[in-house]
């Protein structure tokens, strides 16, 4: 399974317009493309930062969609008043404790590490972190995606609401520090977002 993330730093006052555009125009068009498995959108309304992620059943399906989605991305940039940074990933882990409800929030962590250790990192995440995350109150799901060429990675953990996200911070901090030290990872960024669209239909991969 593969994914393409589109990150934009937009005009905060135009965020609702961007959400409507993604929900009403982008999502139906993308879901009709061969191999598309779904779409999600994360938003930080205050900062004007959002991430639209599409999932694909193969690298070939994702590659074949590039030209078609480019035009939609350009229109979305006009709607939201910002330019997109595009990255493509391999989905290494997807685990759901339960489906994210309306009002869910996510913590996203970007890392950089040794590309050769991606499989080792995936297995350690599955066996060492997922059972512990399942015990965190309000935890919904987690995904881990990576780029085998660059060693870049991104982990997204969803929680029932903003309160659950905030209450998880201390418990998750210890897990994150232990995991990054064990795997030799550098955290390059971390942010919290509202999950405004959640239609990723990626099967369980944990």
Secondary structure, DSSP 8 states (H G I E B T S, - for coil): -EEEEEEEE--GGGHHHHHHHIIIIIHHHHHTSTTEEEEEEEEETTTTEEEEEEEESSHHHHHHTHHHHHHHHHHHHHHHTS-EEEEEEEEEEEEESS---TT-EEEEEEEE--GGGHHHHHHHIIIIIHHHHTTSTTEEEEEEEE-TTT-EEEEEEEESSHHHHHHHHHHHHHHHHHHHHHHT-EEEEEEEEEEEEEEE----B-
